[in-house]
Amino acid sequence: MQKNLIVVGASRGIGLAVAQFYHAKGDYVFSVSRTPSTVGKWIEADISEIDGIQKVLHETSDHTIDALLYMGGVWEKHAFTEHYDFETSPYSETKNIIDINQIAPIELVKGLLPNLRKSKNPRAIFIGATSGLELSTTSEVAYSASKFGLRGAVHALRIGCKNQGIGFTTINPGLVGTDEVLEDISLNAQSDLIPIPIEDVVRAVEFVLQSSRNTAIGDITLTQKFTC
């Protein structure tokens, strides 16, 4: 049966791969991004701003939504490299990271609850990060804070919406082999690091969407391997 899916961050990286996967399966995909996406119905929106969030809600208001797939995310300049410098990170960068990684998913869920409740097996899946886990070894302050906060918000949504039949899941990967991450790794000369294939993140999303309404799936953690 065809599903109606909203994929945030659908113009590149994980979001593009997820959008392409479900579009190829025959699902109806709303692709949300600032830059053009050729997959499904593109909603041009800057979700760091309230106007962008409201535009997404307006353009999907008449539809049953089977899943919100929040695959977008940003981090600091030079994040995950030796060139990252917390002291020189400007306020605007911190605010943008929190706006996109934490505030936007909260506000989108709030506005989409009526649409999700119409689905037979509604899900909301968010890309977190191992940077947002208690045993994280990363030093990117705003990024880590945003991912910790996202996990907390999703946990609260599970409790607050427990009688509405909506499943809330956070997928927490380490470094995923997107173009941006591969470039950062090459700059840092981390030759012993093997990024997580994007396809494995897509498989994790599909596992959640294929699970029954009676199964609650909380956090899924994916970590990368190192060469011997």
C-alpha positions in Angstrom: 0.0 0.0 0.0 1.3 3.4 -0.9 2.5 5.6 1.9 2.6 9.4 2.2 6.0 10.4 3.6 7.6 13.7 4.4 11.4 13.6 4.1 13.3 16.6 5.5 16.7 17.2 4.0 15.8 15.5 0.8 18.2 17.3 -1.6 21.5 15.6 -0.5 23.1 13.1 1.8 21.0 10.7 3.9 17.7 12.6 3.2 18.2 12.3 -0.6 19.0 8.6 -0.3 15.9 8.0 1.8 13.7 10.0 -0.5 15.0 8.1 -3.6 14.4 4.7 -1.9 10.8 5.4 -1.0 10.0 7.1 -4.3 11.4 4.0 -6.1 9.0 1.9 -4.0 6.0 3.8 -5.2 5.4 5.9 -2.1 4.3 9.5 -2.3 7.3 11.6 -1.1 7.2 15.2 0.0 10.8 16.3 -0.3 11.6 19.2 2.0 14.8 21.2 1.4 16.2 24.7 0.7 18.0 23.5 -2.5 16.1 21.7 -5.3 15.2 18.1 -4.9 14.1 16.1 -8.0 12.4 13.4 -5.9 8.6 13.4 -5.4 7.0 16.7 -4.6 9.6 19.3 -3.7 8.7 21.7 -0.9 11.2 24.5 -0.9 11.5 25.5 2.7 14.2 26.8 5.1 13.2 25.0 8.3 15.5 27.1 10.4 12.8 29.8 10.1 9.2 29.6 11.3 8.0 30.6 7.9 9.6 27.5 6.4 8.1 25.2 9.0 4.7 26.7 8.4 5.1 26.3 4.7 5.7 22.5 5.1 2.6 22.2 7.4 0.5 24.2 4.9 1.4 22.2 1.9 0.8 18.8 3.6 -2.3 19.8 5.6 -4.8 18.0 3.5 -2.9 14.7 3.5 -2.7 11.7 5.8 1.0 11.4 6.7 2.3 7.9 7.4 5.7 9.0 8.4 7.8 12.1 9.1 11.4 11.2 8.2 13.5 14.0 9.7 16.9 13.3 7.9 18.3 16.9 8.0 21.0 18.2 10.2 23.9 20.6 10.3 27.1 21.0 12.4 29.9 23.5 13.0 32.5 24.6 10.5 35.4 22.1 10.5 33.4 19.7 12.8 35.0 16.3 13.3 38.4 17.6 12.3 41.4 19.0 14.2 40.5 22.4 12.8 37.2 22.7 14.8 37.5 25.6 17.3 34.7 26.1 19.9 36.1 29.5 21.0 35.7 31.0 17.5 32.3 29.5 16.7 29.9 32.5 16.3 26.5 32.9 17.9 24.8 32.6 14.5 26.3 29.2 14.0 25.2 27.9 17.3 21.7 29.3 16.8 21.4 27.8 13.3 22.4 24.3 14.5 19.9 24.4 17.4 17.2 25.8 15.1 17.6 23.0 12.5 18.6 20.0 14.6 16.3 20.6 17.6 13.6 23.3 17.2 12.4 22.4 13.7 11.7 18.7 14.3 9.8 19.6 17.5 7.6 22.2 15.7 7.0 19.9 12.7 5.8 17.1 14.9 3.5 19.5 16.8 1.9 20.6 13.5 1.8 17.2 11.9 0.1 15.3 14.8 -3.4 15.5 13.3 -2.1 14.2 9.9 -0.1 11.4 11.6 -3.1 10.3 13.7 -5.0 9.5 10.5 -2.5 6.8 9.5 -2.9 3.1 10.4 0.8 2.9 11.5 2.2 6.4 11.9 5.9 6.9 12.6 8.2 9.8 13.1 11.9 9.0 12.6 14.8 11.4 13.4 18.4 11.3 12.6 20.3 11.8 15.8 24.0 11.0 16.2 26.4 9.2 18.4 27.5 12.7 19.4 24.2 12.8 21.3 24.8 9.7 23.3 26.2 9.6 26.9 29.4 7.9 25.8 30.2 10.3 23.0 33.8 11.3 22.4 33.1 14.3 20.1 33.9 17.9 21.1 31.5 19.8 18.9 29.5 21.7 21.5 26.4 23.0 19.7 26.0 19.9 17.5 26.3 17.6 20.5 23.8 19.7 22.5 21.3 19.7 19.6 21.5 15.9 19.3 21.2 15.3 23.1 18.2 17.7 23.0 16.6 15.9 20.1 16.8 12.6 21.9 15.2 14.1 24.9 12.4 15.6 22.9 11.7 12.3 21.1 11.7 10.5 24.5 9.2 13.0 25.8 7.0 12.6 22.7 6.9 8.8 23.3 5.5 9.5 26.7 3.2 12.3 25.8 1.8 10.7 22.7 1.7 7.1 24.0 -2.1 6.8 23.6 -2.1 8.2 20.0 -0.5 5.2 18.3 2.4 7.2 16.9 5.9 5.6 17.0 8.9 7.8 17.6 12.4 6.6 16.8 15.8 8.2 16.8 18.6 6.7 14.7 22.0 7.6 16.1 24.7 6.9 13.5 28.4 7.7 13.7 30.0 9.2 10.7 28.0 8.3 7.6 29.6 8.3 4.2 28.0 11.5 2.8 30.0 13.7 0.5 30.5 16.2 3.3 31.7 13.7 5.8 34.0 12.1 3.2 35.5 15.5 2.6 36.0 16.1 6.3 37.7 12.7 6.7 40.1 13.4 3.8 41.1 16.7 5.3 41.7 15.1 8.7 43.7 12.2 7.1 41.7 9.7 9.2 42.7 6.8 7.0 41.7 4.2 9.6 38.1 5.2 9.7 35.5 3.4 7.6 32.3 5.5 7.3 28.9 3.9 7.7 27.3 3.4 4.2 24.3 5.5 3.6 22.4 2.4 2.5 22.7 1.0 6.1 20.9 4.1 7.5 18.2 3.6 4.8 17.8 0.0 6.0 17.4 1.2 9.6 14.6 3.5 8.5 12.9 0.8 6.5 13.1 -1.6 9.5 11.2 0.9 11.6 8.6 1.6 8.9 8.0 -2.1 8.3 7.5 -2.9 12.0 4.0 -3.4 13.2 2.0 -0.7 15.1 2.3 -2.8 18.2 6.1 -2.5 18.3 7.7 0.6 19.8 11.3 1.2 18.6 13.2 3.7 20.6 16.9 4.4 19.8 18.9 2.7 17.1 22.6 3.2 17.2 24.9 2.6 14.3 28.7 2.9 14.7 31.5 2.7 12.1 34.3 0.2 12.0 38.0 0.9 12.1 40.6 -0.9 10.0 42.8 -3.3 11.8 
